[in-house]
Amino acid sequence: MDHETPGAQPLTGDGPQLLTIGDLAERTGLSPAVLRMWESRHGFPEPRRLASGHRRYTGVDVELVRQVVRRRDSGIRLEVAIGEAAGSKAPDSPSVFAELRRRHPALPVHRLRKSTLIALSWAIEDECCAQAEQPVLFAAFQRGDYFEPSAPRWAELARIARSAIVFADDWGPSADDPGGPARASLEENAPMRREWAVVCDAPDAAAVLSAWELPGQTTVPDRQRIFEAVWSVDPVAVRDAARVAAAVALDAGVLAAQPLLYELAEAPAPRVVTPSAVTALFSRVVAYADRLSSR
């Protein structure tokens, strides 16, 4: 049995805020005894452990337990509700790129310059938002100053999106900007600090681009920096990426829309990707790549 002082505590001081079992009980309406019983019988919720052996949980665990309670109260058997929640949990160390590589190993990996990634990103943003009705959007910019040139563009994207969240290391004074997407700050050791990502998740349009920057490029000109990249218009791959991004946003304290979390926990609606849709996206990529190459 844990003997813990109530209140969130960091595991090492530089990771996401972690909760005690008492915190989890208070936020979900369950008792610590019930939570321990679920863990013993069903392996859920699965805690992180301090060196002392005490349990610690994240904001994602809070939402998953609430999801189980909601499903159980609607008449679903407890073990079925727990199985659904456990299957939708994002990795403990979330990385959009790593998750796509793990779940979709057949996706080709390409080494691309930053200028090419910009063209791909703009094409995805334009094409998905031209077709999608109230999409869910995520994007990773590595650094807050890298986002600033795109801020006007993302202010427009956020206006037509149901939810729009961007990630970077530190936003500085612009963190409290009331316009545009929600801005999530990444911890110093967060994998997504090295990543580039654009995720557009909607029933009528889906696309994801994810990349990580190769190390050792401190002297390389900005637009010439090399990334390893994957992309896809497969709704399942897009949903996997959106789940990771949502988990990061939740831990960062910028995502509180429970219906959105429940929706992303479900499998995406079946969708047939037509040749014309792929051609339209490819045409935008070519146009943007040609424009950037002339600068």
MIDOSE-1310 file (N, C-alpha, C; in nm, 2 decimals, decimal comma, always signed):
residues 295
mdhe	+0,09/-0,12/+0,00/+0,00/+0,00/+0,00/+0,09/+0,12/+0,00; +0,05/+0,22/-0,08/+0,13/+0,35/-0,08/+0,09/+0,44/+0,04; +0,19/+0,50/+0,09/+0,17/+0,60/+0,19/+0,22/+0,73/+0,13; +0,14/+0,81/+0,08/+0,18/+0,92/-0,01/+0,12/+1,05/+0,04
tpga	+0,19/+1,16/+0,03/+0,14/+1,29/+0,06/+0,07/+1,34/-0,06; -0,06/+1,39/-0,04/-0,14/+1,44/-0,16/-0,07/+1,55/-0,23; -0,09/+1,56/-0,36/-0,04/+1,67/-0,43/+0,05/+1,62/-0,54; +0,05/+1,68/-0,66/+0,13/+1,64/-0,77/+0,28/+1,66/-0,75
qplt	+0,36/+1,57/-0,78/+0,50/+1,58/-0,77/+0,57/+1,54/-0,90; +0,68/+1,60/-0,93/+0,76/+1,56/-1,05/+0,84/+1,43/-1,02; +0,86/+1,35/-1,12/+0,94/+1,23/-1,10/+1,09/+1,26/-1,08; +1,14/+1,35/-1,17/+1,28/+1,39/-1,16/+1,30/+1,54/-1,16
gdgp	+1,19/+1,61/-1,17/+1,20/+1,76/-1,17/+1,20/+1,82/-1,31; +1,22/+1,73/-1,42/+1,22/+1,79/-1,55/+1,12/+1,71/-1,64; +1,04/+1,63/-1,59/+0,94/+1,56/-1,67/+0,80/+1,61/-1,65; +0,70/+1,55/-1,71/+0,56/+1,60/-1,69/+0,52/+1,59/-1,55
qllt	+0,42/+1,67/-1,51/+0,37/+1,67/-1,37/+0,30/+1,54/-1,35; +0,33/+1,48/-1,24/+0,28/+1,35/-1,20/+0,19/+1,36/-1,08; +0,10/+1,27/-1,07/-0,01/+1,27/-0,96/+0,01/+1,15/-0,88; -0,03/+1,16/-0,75/-0,03/+1,05/-0,66/-0,16/+0,97/-0,68
igdl	-0,17/+0,86/-0,62/-0,30/+0,78/-0,63/-0,41/+0,85/-0,56; -0,38/+0,93/-0,46/-0,48/+1,02/-0,40/-0,54/+1,12/-0,49; -0,44/+1,19/-0,57/-0,48/+1,28/-0,67/-0,57/+1,22/-0,77; -0,53/+1,10/-0,82/-0,61/+1,03/-0,92/-0,75/+1,00/-0,87
aert	-0,76/+0,95/-0,75/-0,89/+0,92/-0,69/-0,98/+1,04/-0,68; -0,92/+1,15/-0,64/-0,99/+1,28/-0,62/-1,05/+1,33/-0,76; -0,97/+1,31/-0,86/-1,00/+1,37/-1,00/-1,10/+1,28/-1,07; -1,11/+1,15/-1,03/-1,19/+1,06/-1,10/-1,32/+1,01/-1,03
glsp	-1,32/+1,04/-0,90/-1,44/+1,00/-0,82/-1,43/+0,86/-0,77; -1,32/+0,79/-0,78/-1,30/+0,66/-0,73/-1,21/+0,66/-0,61; -1,22/+0,56/-0,53/-1,13/+0,55/-0,41/-1,00/+0,49/-0,45; -0,89/+0,52/-0,37/-0,76/+0,46/-0,39/-0,77/+0,31/-0,39
avlr	-0,86/+0,25/-0,30/-0,87/+0,11/-0,29/-0,93/+0,05/-0,42; -1,02/+0,12/-0,49/-1,08/+0,07/-0,61/-0,97/+0,07/-0,72; -0,89/+0,18/-0,73/-0,79/+0,20/-0,83/-0,68/+0,09/-0,81; -0,65/+0,05/-0,68/-0,55/-0,05/-0,66/-0,61/-0,19/-0,70
mwes	-0,74/-0,21/-0,68/-0,80/-0,33/-0,72/-0,81/-0,35/-0,87; -0,84/-0,24/-0,94/-0,83/-0,24/-1,09/-0,69/-0,28/-1,14; -0,59/-0,22/-1,08/-0,46/-0,24/-1,12/-0,42/-0,39/-1,09; -0,46/-0,44/-0,98/-0,43/-0,58/-0,94/-0,50/-0,68/-1,04
rhgf	-0,62/-0,66/-1,07/-0,70/-0,75/-1,14/-0,69/-0,73/-1,29; -0,67/-0,61/-1,34/-0,68/-0,58/-1,48/-0,55/-0,51/-1,54; -0,46/-0,48/-1,45/-0,34/-0,42/-1,49/-0,36/-0,27/-1,54; -0,46/-0,21/-1,49/-0,51/-0,08/-1,53/-0,56/+0,00/-1,40
pepr	-0,53/+0,12/-1,39/-0,43/+0,20/-1,46/-0,29/+0,16/-1,43; -0,20/+0,17/-1,52/-0,06/+0,13/-1,50/+0,02/+0,24/-1,46; +0,07/+0,24/-1,33/+0,14/+0,36/-1,28/+0,29/+0,36/-1,32; +0,34/+0,48/-1,31/+0,49/+0,49/-1,31/+0,53/+0,47/-1,16
rlas	+0,65/+0,43/-1,14/+0,69/+0,41/-1,00/+0,81/+0,50/-0,97; +0,81/+0,56/-0,85/+0,92/+0,63/-0,79/+1,02/+0,52/-0,74; +1,14/+0,57/-0,71/+1,24/+0,48/-0,65/+1,19/+0,42/-0,53; +1,10/+0,49/-0,45/+1,05/+0,44/-0,33/+0,94/+0,33/-0,35
ghrr	+0,90/+0,32/-0,48/+0,79/+0,23/-0,51/+0,65/+0,29/-0,52; +0,64/+0,42/-0,48/+0,51/+0,48/-0,48/+0,46/+0,50/-0,63; +0,33/+0,49/-0,64/+0,27/+0,51/-0,77/+0,26/+0,66/-0,81; +0,28/+0,68/-0,94/+0,25/+0,82/-1,00/+0,18/+0,80/-1,13
ytgv	+0,09/+0,90/-1,16/+0,01/+0,90/-1,28/+0,02/+1,03/-1,35; -0,03/+1,03/-1,48/-0,03/+1,16/-1,56/-0,17/+1,20/-1,58; -0,18/+1,32/-1,65/-0,31/+1,36/-1,69/-0,38/+1,27/-1,78; -0,30/+1,20/-1,87/-0,36/+1,10/-1,96/-0,43/+0,99/-1,88
dvel	-0,37/+0,95/-1,77/-0,43/+0,84/-1,69/-0,56/+0,89/-1,63; -0,57/+1,02/-1,59/-0,70/+1,07/-1,54/-0,81/+1,06/-1,65; -0,77/+1,10/-1,77/-0,88/+1,09/-1,87/-0,91/+0,95/-1,91; -0,82/+0,85/-1,91/-0,85/+0,71/-1,94/-0,94/+0,65/-1,83
vrqv	-0,91/+0,68/-1,70/-0,99/+0,63/-1,59/-1,13/+0,69/-1,61; -1,14/+0,82/-1,63/-1,27/+0,88/-1,65/-1,35/+0,81/-1,77; -1,28/+0,78/-1,87/-1,34/+0,71/-1,99/-1,39/+0,58/-1,95; -1,32/+0,50/-1,87/-1,37/+0,37/-1,82/-1,49/+0,39/-1,73
vrrr	-1,49/+0,49/-1,65/-1,61/+0,51/-1,56/-1,73/+0,55/-1,65; -1,71/+0,63/-1,74/-1,82/+0,67/-1,83/-1,87/+0,55/-1,91; -1,79/+0,47/-1,96/-1,83/+0,35/-2,04/-1,90/+0,25/-1,95; -1,84/+0,23/-1,83/-1,90/+0,14/-1,73/-2,04/+0,18/-1,69
dsgi	-2,06/+0,31/-1,67/-2,19/+0,36/-1,63/-2,29/+0,36/-1,74; -2,24/+0,35/-1,86/-2,34/+0,34/-1,98/-2,38/+0,19/-2,00; -2,33/+0,10/-1,92/-2,37/-0,04/-1,93/-2,26/-0,14/-1,99; -2,15/-0,08/-2,03/-2,04/-0,17/-2,08/-1,97/-0,24/-1,96
rlev	-1,94/-0,37/-1,98/-1,87/-0,45/-1,88/-1,74/-0,38/-1,84; -1,70/-0,39/-1,72/-1,58/-0,32/-1,67/-1,46/-0,36/-1,75; -1,44/-0,50/-1,76/-1,32/-0,55/-1,83/-1,31/-0,50/-1,98; -1,43/-0,49/-2,04/-1,43/-0,44/-2,18/-1,40/-0,29/-2,18
aige	-1,45/-0,21/-2,09/-1,42/-0,07/-2,09/-1,27/-0,05/-2,06; -1,21/-0,13/-1,97/-1,07/-0,11/-1,94/-0,99/-0,15/-2,06; -1,03/-0,26/-2,13/-0,95/-0,30/-2,25/-0,95/-0,19/-2,36; -1,07/-0,13/-2,38/-1,07/-0,02/-2,47/-0,98/+0,10/-2,44
aags	-0,98/+0,13/-2,31/-0,90/+0,25/-2,26/-0,75/+0,21/-2,27; -0,71/+0,09/-2,23/-0,57/+0,05/-2,23/-0,52/+0,05/-2,37; -0,60/+0,01/-2,46/-0,56/+0,00/-2,60/-0,54/+0,13/-2,67; -0,60/+0,24/-2,61/-0,59/+0,37/-2,67/-0,49/+0,46/-2,61
kapd	-0,42/+0,40/-2,51/-0,32/+0,48/-2,44/-0,20/+0,51/-2,52; -0,16/+0,64/-2,52/-0,04/+0,67/-2,60/+0,09/+0,63/-2,52; +0,20/+0,63/-2,59/+0,33/+0,59/-2,52/+0,36/+0,68/-2,41; +0,44/+0,62/-2,31/+0,48/+0,70/-2,19/+0,57/+0,82/-2,23
spsv	+0,66/+0,79/-2,33/+0,75/+0,90/-2,38/+0,71/+0,93/-2,52; +0,60/+1,02/-2,53/+0,54/+1,04/-2,66/+0,63/+1,10/-2,77; +0,63/+1,05/-2,88/+0,70/+1,10/-3,00/+0,62/+1,06/-3,12; +0,57/+1,16/-3,19/+0,49/+1,13/-3,31/+0,57/+1,04/-3,41
fael	+0,69/+1,08/-3,44/+0,77/+1,01/-3,54/+0,80/+0,87/-3,49; +0,83/+0,85/-3,37/+0,86/+0,71/-3,32/+0,74/+0,62/-3,32; +0,62/+0,68/-3,29/+0,50/+0,60/-3,29/+0,46/+0,56/-3,43; +0,48/+0,65/-3,53/+0,44/+0,61/-3,66/+0,54/+0,51/-3,71
rrrh	+0,67/+0,52/-3,68/+0,76/+0,41/-3,72/+0,73/+0,28/-3,65; +0,69/+0,28/-3,53/+0,66/+0,16/-3,46/+0,53/+0,09/-3,51; +0,43/+0,17/-3,53/+0,30/+0,11/-3,57/+0,28/+0,09/-3,72; +0,36/+0,17/-3,79/+0,35/+0,16/-3,94/+0,49/+0,15/-4,00
palp	+0,55/+0,04/-3,98/+0,69/+0,02/-4,03/+0,71/+0,02/-4,18; +0,60/+0,00/-4,25/+0,60/+0,00/-4,40/+0,61/+0,14/-4,46; +0,59/+0,25/-4,38/+0,60/+0,38/-4,43/+0,74/+0,41/-4,47; +0,77/+0,46/-4,59/+0,90/+0,49/-4,63/+0,96/+0,61/-4,55
vhrl	+1,09/+0,61/-4,53/+1,15/+0,71/-4,46/+1,24/+0,79/-4,56; +1,23/+0,92/-4,56/+1,31/+1,00/-4,66/+1,39/+1,10/-4,58; +1,51/+1,13/-4,63/+1,59/+1,24/-4,58/+1,56/+1,36/-4,66; +1,51/+1,47/-4,59/+1,47/+1,59/-4,66/+1,52/+1,71/-4,60
rkst	+1,55/+1,81/-4,68/+1,58/+1,94/-4,62/+1,46/+2,01/-4,56; +1,49/+2,11/-4,47/+1,38/+2,18/-4,41/+1,29/+2,25/-4,51; +1,35/+2,30/-4,62/+1,28/+2,37/-4,72/+1,17/+2,28/-4,78; +1,21/+2,15/-4,80/+1,11/+2,06/-4,85/+1,00/+2,03/-4,75
lial	+1,04/+2,02/-4,63/+0,94/+1,99/-4,52/+0,84/+2,11/-4,52; +0,89/+2,23/-4,54/+0,79/+2,35/-4,54/+0,69/+2,33/-4,65; +0,74/+2,29/-4,77/+0,65/+2,27/-4,88/+0,54/+2,16/-4,85; +0,59/+2,05/-4,79/+0,49/+1,94/-4,76/+0,39/+1,99/-4,65
swai	+0,44/+2,06/-4,55/+0,35/+2,11/-4,45/+0,25/+2,21/-4,50; +0,29/+2,30/-4,58/+0,19/+2,40/-4,63/+0,09/+2,33/-4,72; +0,13/+2,23/-4,80/+0,04/+2,15/-4,88/-0,06/+2,08/-4,80; -0,02/+2,01/-4,69/-0,11/+1,94/-4,61/-0,21/+2,03/-4,54
edec	-0,16/+2,14/-4,49/-0,24/+2,24/-4,42/-0,35/+2,29/-4,52; -0,31/+2,33/-4,64/-0,40/+2,39/-4,73/-0,50/+2,29/-4,78; -0,46/+2,17/-4,82/-0,55/+2,07/-4,88/-0,64/+2,01/-4,78; -0,59/+1,98/-4,66/-0,68/+1,92/-4,56/-0,79/+2,02/-4,52
caqa	-0,74/+2,15/-4,50/-0,83/+2,25/-4,45/-0,93/+2,30/-4,56; -0,89/+2,28/-4,68/-0,98/+2,31/-4,79/-1,10/+2,21/-4,80; -1,07/+2,08/-4,76/-1,17/+1,98/-4,77/-1,23/+1,94/-4,64; -1,16/+1,95/-4,53/-1,20/+1,89/-4,40/-1,30/+1,99/-4,34
eqpv	-1,40/+1,93/-4,27/-1,50/+2,01/-4,20/-1,46/+2,01/-4,05; -1,41/+2,12/-3,99/-1,37/+2,13/-3,85/-1,27/+2,02/-3,82; -1,15/+2,03/-3,88/-1,05/+1,93/-3,85/-0,98/+1,95/-3,71; -0,92/+1,85/-3,66/-0,83/+1,86/-3,55/-0,69/+1,87/-3,60
lfaa	-0,62/+1,98/-3,56/-0,49/+2,01/-3,61/-0,38/+2,01/-3,50; -0,27/+1,95/-3,53/-0,15/+1,96/-3,44/-0,03/+1,99/-3,52; +0,06/+2,07/-3,47/+0,19/+2,09/-3,54/+0,30/+2,11/-3,44; +0,42/+2,06/-3,47/+0,54/+2,07/-3,38/+0,64/+2,16/-3,46
fqrg	+0,69/+2,26/-3,39/+0,78/+2,36/-3,45/+0,92/+2,36/-3,39; +0,95/+2,27/-3,29/+1,08/+2,27/-3,22/+1,10/+2,39/-3,13; +1,11/+2,51/-3,19/+1,13/+2,63/-3,12/+1,02/+2,73/-3,14; +1,00/+2,81/-3,04/+0,89/+2,92/-3,06/+0,93/+3,02/-3,16
dyfe	+1,05/+3,05/-3,18/+1,09/+3,15/-3,28/+1,07/+3,09/-3,42; +1,08/+2,96/-3,44/+1,05/+2,90/-3,57/+0,90/+2,91/-3,61; +0,82/+2,92/-3,50/+0,67/+2,93/-3,53/+0,63/+3,07/-3,57; +0,70/+3,17/-3,53/+0,66/+3,31/-3,54/+0,63/+3,35/-3,69
psap	+0,71/+3,31/-3,79/+0,67/+3,34/-3,93/+0,54/+3,27/-3,97; +0,51/+3,16/-3,91/+0,38/+3,09/-3,95/+0,26/+3,13/-3,86; +0,28/+3,22/-3,77/+0,17/+3,26/-3,68/+0,05/+3,31/-3,75; +0,06/+3,40/-3,85/-0,06/+3,45/-3,92/-0,13/+3,34/-3,99
rwae	-0,05/+3,25/-4,05/-0,11/+3,13/-4,12/-0,19/+3,05/-4,03; -0,13/+3,02/-3,91/-0,20/+2,93/-3,82/-0,31/+3,00/-3,74; -0,31/+3,13/-3,74/-0,43/+3,20/-3,68/-0,55/+3,17/-3,77; -0,53/+3,17/-3,91/-0,63/+3,14/-4,00/-0,68/+3,00/-3,99
lari	-0,58/+2,91/-3,98/-0,61/+2,76/-3,97/-0,69/+2,74/-3,84; -0,66/+2,80/-3,73/-0,73/+2,78/-3,61/-0,87/+2,82/-3,62; -0,90/+2,92/-3,70/-1,04/+2,97/-3,71/-1,13/+2,87/-3,77; -1,08/+2,78/-3,86/-1,17/+2,68/-3,92/-1,16/+2,54/-3,86
arsa	-1,07/+2,53/-3,76/-1,05/+2,40/-3,70/-1,13/+2,39/-3,57; -1,17/+2,26/-3,54/-1,24/+2,24/-3,41/-1,14/+2,25/-3,30; -1,02/+2,21/-3,32/-0,91/+2,22/-3,22/-0,78/+2,24/-3,30; -0,70/+2,33/-3,25/-0,57/+2,35/-3,31/-0,46/+2,38/-3,20
ivfa	-0,36/+2,29/-3,20/-0,26/+2,30/-3,10/-0,12/+2,29/-3,16; -0,03/+2,38/-3,12/+0,11/+2,38/-3,17/+0,20/+2,36/-3,05; +0,32/+2,30/-3,08/+0,42/+2,26/-2,98/+0,55/+2,33/-3,01; +0,62/+2,37/-2,91/+0,76/+2,43/-2,92/+0,82/+2,43/-2,78
ddwg	+0,95/+2,46/-2,78/+1,02/+2,46/-2,65/+0,98/+2,57/-2,56; +0,97/+2,69/-2,60/+0,94/+2,80/-2,52/+0,88/+2,91/-2,60; +0,76/+2,96/-2,56/+0,69/+3,06/-2,64/+0,72/+3,20/-2,61; +0,78/+3,22/-2,49/+0,82/+3,36/-2,45/+0,69/+3,44/-2,43
psad	+0,70/+3,57/-2,46/+0,58/+3,66/-2,44/+0,46/+3,62/-2,52; +0,48/+3,55/-2,63/+0,37/+3,52/-2,72/+0,28/+3,40/-2,67; +0,33/+3,34/-2,56/+0,25/+3,23/-2,50/+0,11/+3,27/-2,47; +0,09/+3,39/-2,43/-0,05/+3,44/-2,38/-0,12/+3,50/-2,50
dpgg	-0,08/+3,49/-2,62/-0,15/+3,55/-2,73/-0,29/+3,49/-2,74; -0,39/+3,57/-2,73/-0,53/+3,51/-2,74/-0,57/+3,46/-2,87; -0,51/+3,50/-2,98/-0,54/+3,46/-3,11/-0,47/+3,34/-3,16; -0,53/+3,27/-3,25/-0,46/+3,15/-3,31/-0,47/+3,03/-3,23
para	-0,38/+2,93/-3,26/-0,39/+2,80/-3,19/-0,35/+2,80/-3,05; -0,38/+2,70/-2,97/-0,33/+2,68/-2,83/-0,18/+2,65/-2,85; -0,10/+2,70/-2,75/+0,05/+2,68/-2,76/+0,09/+2,60/-2,64; +0,15/+2,48/-2,67/+0,19/+2,39/-2,57/+0,34/+2,40/-2,56
slee	+0,40/+2,42/-2,44/+0,54/+2,42/-2,42/+0,59/+2,28/-2,39; +0,70/+2,24/-2,45/+0,76/+2,11/-2,43/+0,87/+2,11/-2,33; +0,87/+2,01/-2,24/+0,97/+1,99/-2,14/+1,11/+1,98/-2,21; +1,22/+2,01/-2,13/+1,35/+2,01/-2,19/+1,39/+1,87/-2,25
napm	+1,34/+1,76/-2,19/+1,38/+1,63/-2,24/+1,27/+1,57/-2,33; +1,17/+1,65/-2,37/+1,06/+1,59/-2,45/+1,11/+1,55/-2,59; +1,08/+1,43/-2,64/+1,13/+1,39/-2,77/+1,08/+1,48/-2,88; +0,96/+1,54/-2,87/+0,91/+1,63/-2,97/+0,99/+1,76/-2,99
rrew	+1,08/+1,79/-2,90/+1,17/+1,90/-2,92/+1,25/+1,89/-3,04; +1,28/+1,77/-3,09/+1,36/+1,74/-3,21/+1,28/+1,72/-3,33; +1,14/+1,73/-3,31/+1,06/+1,68/-3,42/+0,98/+1,79/-3,49; +0,95/+1,76/-3,61/+0,86/+1,85/-3,70/+0,74/+1,76/-3,72
avvc	+0,62/+1,82/-3,71/+0,50/+1,75/-3,73/+0,39/+1,84/-3,78; +0,30/+1,78/-3,86/+0,18/+1,84/-3,90/+0,07/+1,73/-3,90; -0,03/+1,74/-3,83/-0,14/+1,64/-3,82/-0,27/+1,70/-3,85; -0,34/+1,65/-3,95/-0,48/+1,70/-3,98/-0,57/+1,58/-3,97
dapd	-0,65/+1,57/-3,87/-0,74/+1,45/-3,85/-0,89/+1,50/-3,86; -0,96/+1,45/-3,96/-1,10/+1,48/-3,98/-1,16/+1,36/-4,05; -1,29/+1,34/-4,03/-1,36/+1,23/-4,10/-1,35/+1,24/-4,25; -1,34/+1,36/-4,31/-1,34/+1,37/-4,45/-1,21/+1,41/-4,51
aaav	-1,11/+1,42/-4,43/-0,97/+1,45/-4,48/-0,87/+1,41/-4,37; -0,76/+1,35/-4,41/-0,66/+1,31/-4,31/-0,52/+1,31/-4,37; -0,43/+1,36/-4,30/-0,29/+1,36/-4,34/-0,20/+1,38/-4,23; -0,08/+1,32/-4,23/+0,02/+1,35/-4,13/+0,16/+1,35/-4,19
lsaw	+0,24/+1,44/-4,14/+0,38/+1,45/-4,18/+0,46/+1,46/-4,05; +0,56/+1,38/-4,03/+0,64/+1,38/-3,91/+0,78/+1,36/-3,95; +0,87/+1,43/-3,88/+1,02/+1,42/-3,91/+1,10/+1,45/-3,78; +1,22/+1,39/-3,77/+1,31/+1,43/-3,66/+1,44/+1,48/-3,72
elpg	+1,50/+1,58/-3,66/+1,62/+1,64/-3,71/+1,74/+1,55/-3,68; +1,82/+1,53/-3,78/+1,94/+1,45/-3,75/+2,04/+1,54/-3,67; +2,11/+1,47/-3,58/+2,20/+1,55/-3,49/+2,33/+1,60/-3,57; +2,40/+1,70/-3,50/+2,52/+1,74/-3,56/+2,51/+1,85/-3,67
qttv	+2,41/+1,93/-3,66/+2,38/+2,03/-3,77/+2,39/+2,17/-3,72; +2,46/+2,20/-3,62/+2,46/+2,33/-3,56/+2,52/+2,44/-3,65; +2,60/+2,40/-3,75/+2,66/+2,50/-3,84/+2,59/+2,50/-3,98; +2,49/+2,42/-3,99/+2,42/+2,41/-4,12/+2,32/+2,52/-4,14
pdrq	+2,31/+2,59/-4,25/+2,21/+2,70/-4,27/+2,07/+2,64/-4,24; +1,98/+2,72/-4,19/+1,85/+2,68/-4,14/+1,77/+2,60/-4,24; +1,75/+2,65/-4,36/+1,67/+2,59/-4,46/+1,74/+2,46/-4,52; +1,87/+2,44/-4,49/+1,94/+2,32/-4,54/+1,95/+2,21/-4,44
rife	+1,89/+2,23/-4,32/+1,90/+2,13/-4,22/+1,83/+2,00/-4,26; +1,88/+1,88/-4,23/+1,83/+1,76/-4,28/+1,75/+1,69/-4,17; +1,63/+1,63/-4,22/+1,54/+1,56/-4,13/+1,51/+1,42/-4,19; +1,49/+1,32/-4,11/+1,43/+1,20/-4,16/+1,28/+1,21/-4,14
avws	+1,20/+1,19/-4,25/+1,06/+1,22/-4,25/+0,97/+1,10/-4,30; +0,85/+1,09/-4,25/+0,75/+1,00/-4,30/+0,62/+1,08/-4,31; +0,54/+1,04/-4,41/+0,40/+1,10/-4,42/+0,30/+1,00/-4,47; +0,18/+1,03/-4,45/+0,07/+0,93/-4,48/-0,06/+1,01/-4,49
vdpv	-0,15/+0,95/-4,57/-0,29/+0,99/-4,57/-0,38/+0,88/-4,53; -0,32/+0,78/-4,47/-0,40/+0,67/-4,41/-0,47/+0,72/-4,28; -0,60/+0,71/-4,27/-0,67/+0,77/-4,15/-0,62/+0,70/-4,02; -0,58/+0,57/-4,02/-0,53/+0,50/-3,90/-0,40/+0,56/-3,86
avrd	-0,31/+0,58/-3,95/-0,18/+0,64/-3,92/-0,20/+0,78/-3,86; -0,29/+0,86/-3,92/-0,32/+0,99/-3,88/-0,37/+0,99/-3,74; -0,46/+0,90/-3,71/-0,52/+0,89/-3,57/-0,42/+0,85/-3,47; -0,33/+0,76/-3,51/-0,22/+0,73/-3,41/-0,13/+0,85/-3,38
aarv	-0,10/+0,93/-3,48/-0,02/+1,05/-3,46/-0,10/+1,15/-3,37; -0,23/+1,16/-3,40/-0,32/+1,26/-3,32/-0,33/+1,22/-3,18; -0,33/+1,09/-3,15/-0,34/+1,04/-3,01/-0,21/+1,08/-2,93; -0,09/+1,06/-3,00/+0,03/+1,10/-2,93/+0,03/+1,25/-2,90
aaav	+0,00/+1,33/-3,01/+0,00/+1,48/-2,99/-0,10/+1,52/-2,88; -0,22/+1,46/-2,88/-0,32/+1,49/-2,77/-0,26/+1,46/-2,63; -0,19/+1,35/-2,62/-0,13/+1,31/-2,49/-0,03/+1,41/-2,45; +0,05/+1,46/-2,54/+0,15/+1,56/-2,51/+0,08/+1,69/-2,47
alda	-0,02/+1,73/-2,54/-0,10/+1,85/-2,51/-0,17/+1,84/-2,38; -0,22/+1,73/-2,34/-0,28/+1,71/-2,21/-0,18/+1,73/-2,10; -0,07/+1,66/-2,11/+0,03/+1,68/-2,01/+0,08/+1,82/-2,00; +0,08/+1,89/-2,11/+0,13/+2,03/-2,11/+0,02/+2,13/-2,05
gvla	-0,10/+2,08/-2,03/-0,21/+2,16/-1,97/-0,29/+2,24/-2,06; -0,28/+2,21/-2,20/-0,35/+2,30/-2,29/-0,47/+2,23/-2,36; -0,49/+2,10/-2,32/-0,60/+2,03/-2,38/-0,70/+1,98/-2,27; -0,82/+2,04/-2,26/-0,91/+2,00/-2,16/-1,04/+1,95/-2,22
aqpl	-1,05/+1,94/-2,35/-1,18/+1,90/-2,41/-1,19/+1,74/-2,41; -1,26/+1,70/-2,30/-1,28/+1,55/-2,29/-1,34/+1,48/-2,41; -1,45/+1,54/-2,47/-1,51/+1,48/-2,59/-1,40/+1,45/-2,70; -1,31/+1,54/-2,72/-1,21/+1,52/-2,82/-1,12/+1,41/-2,78
lyel	-1,08/+1,39/-2,65/-1,00/+1,28/-2,61/-1,07/+1,15/-2,63; -1,20/+1,15/-2,60/-1,28/+1,02/-2,62/-1,28/+0,99/-2,77; -1,30/+1,09/-2,85/-1,31/+1,07/-3,00/-1,18/+1,01/-3,05; -1,07/+1,07/-3,01/-0,94/+1,02/-3,06/-0,90/+0,88/-3,01
aeap	-0,97/+0,84/-2,90/-0,94/+0,70/-2,85/-1,01/+0,60/-2,93; -1,11/+0,64/-3,01/-1,18/+0,55/-3,10/-1,11/+0,53/-3,23; -1,14/+0,42/-3,30/-1,08/+0,40/-3,43/-1,14/+0,50/-3,53; -1,06/+0,55/-3,63/-1,12/+0,65/-3,72/-1,23/+0,59/-3,81
aprv	-1,32/+0,67/-3,86/-1,42/+0,62/-3,95/-1,36/+0,58/-4,08; -1,41/+0,47/-4,14/-1,35/+0,42/-4,27/-1,36/+0,53/-4,37; -1,25/+0,54/-4,45/-1,25/+0,64/-4,56/-1,17/+0,59/-4,67; -1,22/+0,61/-4,79/-1,15/+0,57/-4,91/-1,07/+0,69/-4,96
vtps	-0,94/+0,67/-4,97/-0,85/+0,78/-5,03/-0,85/+0,76/-5,18; -0,90/+0,86/-5,25/-0,91/+0,85/-5,40/-0,79/+0,90/-5,46; -0,76/+0,86/-5,59/-0,65/+0,91/-5,66/-0,65/+1,06/-5,68; -0,77/+1,11/-5,70/-0,78/+1,26/-5,72/-0,74/+1,34/-5,60
avta	-0,77/+1,28/-5,48/-0,73/+1,35/-5,36/-0,58/+1,35/-5,34; -0,52/+1,24/-5,37/-0,37/+1,23/-5,36/-0,31/+1,32/-5,46; -0,36/+1,33/-5,58/-0,31/+1,41/-5,69/-0,32/+1,56/-5,65; -0,43/+1,60/-5,58/-0,45/+1,74/-5,54/-0,34/+1,77/-5,44
lfsr	-0,32/+1,68/-5,34/-0,22/+1,71/-5,24/-0,08/+1,72/-5,30; -0,05/+1,62/-5,39/+0,08/+1,62/-5,46/+0,10/+1,75/-5,54; +0,00/+1,80/-5,61/+0,01/+1,92/-5,69/+0,05/+2,04/-5,60; -0,01/+2,05/-5,48/+0,02/+2,16/-5,39/+0,17/+2,15/-5,34
vvay	+0,21/+2,02/-5,32/+0,35/+2,01/-5,28/+0,45/+2,06/-5,38; +0,42/+2,02/-5,51/+0,51/+2,06/-5,62/+0,51/+2,21/-5,63; +0,39/+2,27/-5,62/+0,38/+2,42/-5,64/+0,46/+2,49/-5,53; +0,44/+2,44/-5,40/+0,52/+2,51/-5,29/+0,67/+2,48/-5,30
adrl	+0,70/+2,36/-5,34/+0,85/+2,33/-5,35/+0,91/+2,41/-5,46; +0,84/+2,43/-5,57/+0,90/+2,52/-5,68/+0,91/+2,66/-5,63; +0,81/+2,71/-5,56/+0,82/+2,85/-5,51/+0,93/+2,87/-5,41; +0,95/+2,77/-5,32/+1,06/+2,79/-5,22/+1,20/+2,77/-5,29
ssr	+1,21/+2,69/-5,39/+1,34/+2,67/-5,45/+1,39/+2,79/-5,53; +1,30/+2,88/-5,56/+1,34/+3,00/-5,63/+1,38/+3,12/-5,54; +1,36/+3,09/-5,41/+1,40/+3,20/-5,31/+1,55/+3,20/-5,28
